[in-house]
Amino acid sequence: MMKRLITPLTRVTLRSLYSTAQVQSKVVQFTEPRAPEVYKNSESSTKAIYFDLGATTPVDPRVLDRMLPLYTDMYGNPHSRTHEYGWNSEAQVEEARRHVADLIGCTSKEIVFTSGATESNNTAIKGVARFYKKKKNHIITTQTEHKCVLDSCRHLEDEGFTITYLPVKQNGLIDLDLLEQEITDKTLLVSVMAVNNEIGVLQPLKDIGQLCRKRGVLFHTDAAQAVGKIPVNVDDMCIDLLSISGHKLYGPKGIGALYVRKNKPRVRLAPIINGGGQEGGRRSGTVPSPLVVGLGEACRVAKQDLERDAKYVKELSKYMIEGFRSRLDHVILNGDEEQRYPGIVNISFAYVEGESLLMALNTVALSSGSACTSASLEPSYVLRALGVSEDLAHTSLRFGIGRFTTKKEVDYVLDKCSFEVERLREMSPLYEMVKEGIDLSEVKWEHH
Amino acid sequence: MSRVQGAIDKSQVLMLYRNLLKAGNKFADYNFREYAVRITKEDFRNNQNDTDGKAVEKNYQYGLDQLQLMRRQSTINQMYAQKMSFMDPRVSDDIRKKDEMSVGSRTNEEDDEH
């Protein structure tokens, strides 16, 4: 590459050309412009069909279009007060803040930009807990939360807080009566995620919010997988704190937001990142203006297209689930059938080992659960919390459907996946026993 | 950016429609391309019976802005494209078969990824 660049250049200079334009045209003739290579040790010549939208979504071209000027032209620090670079960046950041606020129905002052949903969740849970620790010390959450919520709670246990990890019903939803029983005078916060990242079930936010409001408990929801995909309104749903992630709604990675209610009740929190006092002292550090603008545009587009996207995703999701059910037997959809965000489809293909199926589906980008735990071979703790047996939990795949998914892709994955499941089942002695009518749960296995 | 002035006639709308489809088809990425074409068709179909001059003017201006955006973004998309999607109709059946056979380069290293 370097050699190819240098040779033509020297040749061109030797010929004593008249203008730089001519030099450039000569260089272009000899070297094709090549973007930096991003594929390492790749053996396939095409990219796999992307069905892992629960892990991350591609950046929408409309989002990138708004971000680029902040990288190439308007690079000012939004906190600079002495020149136009700063003023412009600040204006862009504030416009983005309005778009985020509009999407969830709050005011811009209630939005704090963070590095992502993990930081938002940490700030919400630890921040609130530490601010109010002298008055109350009990927090309720669920067993199926994202790791960052569970881990934040574990750390708070070390600081002397009592945490209740609510079990979920078989359909993945929480039991409201149980939640009400667990609330005590000491309960400070209830944290329940909106849409589960692994199984896609949608918790009854409004009911939880109203219950919390009635009992004088703050309600936090991790809405990383919900915002921009299903309608969310913090006032209707009585939400006091809400976490947003940029890269789950076609925005950039490394940016998120936390909604903190300002009125009735006013929520206070002790910041976990201290410094220059940006974001009203709630999150110090220079606000990354290009990323914030990206998140803002992603929220604007999401609000504008919410209906269109929701309808499209719902249709494809229904088509996919029905497709699997008509092609294969022993297919189980994990989580509630109705109370869900249809863009996350978690299916167990009984008698097939999930990892083998993933290996066979090398032309489809998929995962068996959340990206955070995909390195381990442990079955998903979310599925285990639903009461899914260990062997079935091992056979589950998570399909993500979004605005860029096409029907042709779903058709392909239906055919290919069904073919591979049948092929793997043919090799499975368990499946053979099932076909012969043996009830596997009654088989006594010999231990070695 | 140019602002629309006066009434918009049918030929202008048709021209915009054609140009939008053309720009959308220039995305190197299969998914962006399909999306651009899908929503362009949907938007024009939904608004085809609009008779309100103001609304037509507003939508026409929106379409012009989207056209500029799609031209910029499809160019950038082409500049950085490295591999076509497996689903891309431009991929030949031979290559598809080959890729289905390849084991992939999944690394099975045990790491403490979170």
Boltz contact constraints between the chains, C-beta under 6 A:
constraints:
  - contact:
      token1: [A, 35]
      token2: [B, 80]
      max_distance: 6.0
  - contact:
      token1: [A, 41]
      token2: [B, 105]
      max_distance: 6.0
  - contact:
      token1: [A, 42]
      token2: [B, 105]
      max_distance: 6.0
  - contact:
      token1: [A, 43]
      token2: [B, 102]
      max_distance: 6.0
  - contact:
      token1: [A, 43]
      token2: [B, 105]
      max_distance: 6.0
  - contact:
      token1: [A, 44]
      token2: [B, 99]
      max_distance: 6.0
  - contact:
      token1: [A, 44]
      token2: [B, 102]
      max_distance: 6.0
  - contact:
      token1: [A, 45]
      token2: [B, 95]
      max_distance: 6.0
  - contact:
      token1: [A, 46]
      token2: [B, 83]
      max_distance: 6.0
  - contact:
      token1: [A, 46]
      token2: [B, 84]
      max_distance: 6.0
  - contact:
      token1: [A, 46]
      token2: [B, 86]
      max_distance: 6.0
  - contact:
      token1: [A, 46]
      token2: [B, 91]
      max_distance: 6.0
  - contact:
      token1: [A, 46]
      token2: [B, 99]
      max_distance: 6.0
  - contact:
      token1: [A, 47]
      token2: [B, 83]
      max_distance: 6.0
  - contact:
      token1: [A, 47]
      token2: [B, 85]
      max_distance: 6.0
  - contact:
      token1: [A, 48]
      token2: [B, 86]
      max_distance: 6.0
  - contact:
      token1: [A, 49]
      token2: [B, 86]
      max_distance: 6.0
  - contact:
      token1: [A, 49]
      token2: [B, 87]
      max_distance: 6.0
  - contact:
      token1: [A, 61]
      token2: [B, 32]
      max_distance: 6.0
  - contact:
      token1: [A, 61]
      token2: [B, 73]
      max_distance: 6.0
  - contact:
      token1: [A, 65]
      token2: [B, 69]
      max_distance: 6.0
  - contact:
      token1: [A, 65]
      token2: [B, 73]
      max_distance: 6.0
  - contact:
      token1: [A, 362]
      token2: [B, 104]
      max_distance: 6.0
  - contact:
      token1: [A, 363]
      token2: [B, 86]
      max_distance: 6.0
  - contact:
      token1: [A, 363]
      token2: [B, 99]
      max_distance: 6.0
  - contact:
      token1: [A, 363]
      token2: [B, 100]
      max_distance: 6.0
  - contact:
      token1: [A, 372]
      token2: [B, 114]
      max_distance: 6.0
  - contact:
      token1: [A, 375]
      token2: [B, 111]
      max_distance: 6.0
  - contact:
      token1: [A, 375]
      token2: [B, 113]
      max_distance: 6.0
  - contact:
      token1: [A, 404]
      token2: [B, 31]
      max_distance: 6.0
  - contact:
      token1: [A, 404]
      token2: [B, 35]
      max_distance: 6.0
  - contact:
      token1: [A, 406]
      token2: [B, 34]
      max_distance: 6.0
  - contact:
      token1: [A, 408]
      token2: [B, 87]
      max_distance: 6.0
  - contact:
      token1: [A, 409]
      token2: [B, 87]
      max_distance: 6.0
